[in-house]
Amino acid sequence: MIGRLALKILGIETSSSIFSLCLSEELNIIYEVRQNRELFPAQHGSIFTETERVMKNLNGENLAAIVVSIGPGMFTSLRVGLSLAKGLSLALNVPLVAVNTLDAIGLSIADLYKPFLSQNFGFIGAVINAYQNELYAAIYKNNERVSEYLLTTPGNLFNILERLTGKSTPVFIGGPGVEALKKEKTPQTLQISYLDKTFFLTSSMLIPLALPSIRQKKFCNPDLLEPFYLKKTAAEK
C-alpha cells in the first residue's frame, strides 16, 4: 500500500467441518490453509499446529487484529476456534473481531458471483445445516441482510422467501445447508438457483467483513465473547 503499512490480520474459521486459517495484509491473502476434518479425522489438532507455524514467523506485535467466525455452526468446532482466537488475543495483546458466519457466507456469495450477475440480480440466501430438519439461514440483497438470523425448517424458509421476494425475483442460495434444503420440494412460485454444494466458508472470506471494524478500531472484548449458536446445545435442552 502507498502512504502507510498494510494491516496484518490473522483469520480463523472453524464453524464447519472445514478448519481454515489465513494471514493477510488487509485484503491481500498472504497464506491460507484449509483442513477437512471429516476426511482427515486424526488431524483435528492441525489448526493449532498451523497457528504455531504462522506465529513463529510473525511477531505478535505486527498483527493488527485476529478475526474469528462466531457462528452459527457446529457447536464444538465454534468453541475450538473461539478459544484459540481468545487465547492468542490475550497472550499477544492483539485485538479481536468476530464475524457472523451467515453474513460471511451471504456476502461472499455476492462477491464471488458478481462478475456473472447484475447489481440488482435479486436475493441471496445463506444456509447452514442445523440438522434434525432445521437450518440456520439469513437473506441478503444489495450487500445487506434483509432478514433476522433464522433457525428454521426448509418449508418455513421457503415461506419467508415467498413473502420477501415475490414471484419474479431470482434467489441464489448457497452454503453448507444447500443439500438439506434441496431435499424439500421447491415451490413453483420461487425462482431459486442453488449454488455449488462445494462452496464452503474459509477464513479469508472473513477478512473483508472485519476490515471496516479493524480500521475503525471497533473490537470485541475477549472476556465477554461467546459463540453465536441460535440453537440450544444438547446440555441446555
N, C-alpha and C positions, 0 to 999 in steps of 0.2 A: 504494500500500500504506500501511497505518497503522502508525506507530511506527518505520519505517525505510525507507530508499530502496530501490526495486526494483533488482535486479542487471541491468545491461545486458549482453547476450550477443550475440556475432556468430556466426551459424551458416553453415557451408559444406558443401555436399553435391555431390560430383562423381563418385559411384560408377557412374553410368549415363550414358546419352546426355542426360539432363536435368541441366543445371547449375543449382544453386539457391543463393541467398544470402539470409539474413534477419538482421534486427536485432530483438531482443526485450527487453522488460523482464520478466524471468523468463518466465512462460507467456504474457504478453501480446505478441503479434507486432505490432511497430510497422511493419515494412516487409519485404516479401519479393519477390524477382524470380526468375523461372524462365526458362530458355532451353533449347529443344530444339536441340541442335547437329546433329542429323540433318536437321531441317527447314531450319536456317539454318547450313550448314557454314562459311560465310565469317565467322561471328561467334564463332569459338571463343574469342576473347580477351575476350568480353563480361563474363565473371565478374571479370576484372581491372579492367575499366572500371567495373563496378558497385561493386566493392570500393573503388576510389579515390573514387567519388562518395560512398559512405557515410562513409568515413574523413575526407573533407574537412569533413563536417558533424558530426563526432563526435570529440572529443578522446580519444585512445587511453587516457588515464588514467581515463576514465569507464567503460571496459569492464571487467567483472568476469572475463570469460573468452571464449575463442574455442573453438567446438565444431566438430569436423570428423568426417565419416564416414571410417572407417578401412578399410572393405572387409568382405567380399569384393565384387568388382565388376570393372569394366573396368580393366585394368592401367594404361594411360596416364592415364585420367581420374582414378584414385585418386591417382596421383603429382602431377598438376596441383593438385588440391585440397589435398593434404597439404603440398606445397611452399609454396603460398600461405598456409596456416594457420601453418606453422612460421616462415615469413618474417615475418609480422605479429606472431606471438608474441614472437620475438626482438627485432624492431625496436622494438616498443611496450612490451616488458616486461609482456606480458599472459599469464596462464596459459592452458594448453591442455588441452582434454578431448577424447578420442577416443571415438566411438560405433561399435559394430559395426553394419554395415548390415542384417544379418539380424535382429538384435534390434530395430532401429528399425522395420523392416517389420512383424515379427510383433506387436510391442506396439502399433504404430499401428493395425493392423487390428483388434486387440482393442478399442481405444479408439473407433475410427470406427464400429464395428458394435455397440457396447454398447447403444444405445437399442433395437435390434431383437432382441437376443439375451439370454437369461437368463444369470445369473452363471456357471452351470456348463454352458454350452452345448456344451462339448466341446473339441476341439483346434484349433489354428491352425497352418498350415504356411506358412512364409515361403520363397519360392523365387526364385532369380536364375538367369538363363540363363548357363551357363558354356561353352556351345557344344560342338560335337563330341559331341552326345548326352549331355552332362553338366549337372548342376545344382548350384549352391550351395543348401543348404537347412538349415533348423532347425525344430524343432517346439516349440510352446508350449501351456501350459494354465494357466489362472488367473494370467495375467501372469507366468509363469515359464517359462524354457526347460527342456524335459524331454529334450532330445537333445543330442548333440555338434553342433558346426558341421560340416556334411557337404559333401563333394564326392562326388556320387553320380550314378547313372543314374536316369532316371524309373522303370524297373522296380524297381530296388533301393529307391527311396524308398517305393514302394507296399508293398514287403515290410516295411520298417521301420514304416510306419504300421499295417499289419495287426497287427504284434506289440505295438505301443504302445496302440492304440485299441480293438481288439475290433470286433465286428460291429455293435453298436447305437449306437456313439458317433459323432456327426457331426464332420466335419473340414472346416474352412474354409481354403482355400488361396489365397494372393494374392502378388503381387509380379511383377517383370518376367520371371519364368520360367514364368508360368502357361501361356502358349501352347505352349511347348516341352513342358511336362508333359502337356497335353491331347492331344498327338499320340499318346501311349501309351494303350492301352485301359485304362480304369479297372476294377480288379477289382470284381466284384459284391459282394464281402464288405465293401467300404468305402463309407461314406456321405459322399461328397465333394461339397462345393459350391465351385465355382471363382468367385472374386470378380472383379469387373470388370477387364478387361485394361487399362483406362486408369489403374488405380491405380499410382502411382509414388511413390518416396520423395522428400521435399523437405527442405530444411534446417530448416524449422520443426518437423518431426517428430523431429528430433534433440534439441531443447531439453528436453522432459520427461525423457528418459533421462539427460541430462547434468546436470540441475539438482541432484540429490542430491549428486553429486560436487563440484559448484561450491560448494554450501553447506557441505560438509564439508572443503573445500579439498584435495580429493584430485585432484591434477593430474598430467599426463603430463610427462615430460622430453622436450622437443622434439628434443634431440640423439639420443635413443635410439628415437624413434617411427618405425615403418616401416609400410607398408600391410599389411593382413591379407589375403593372397592366397588361401590354401588350395591353389591350383593353381600349378604352376610356370609361369613365363613361358617364351616360346619360347627366350630366351637361356640359360635354366637347363636346358633339356632336352638 
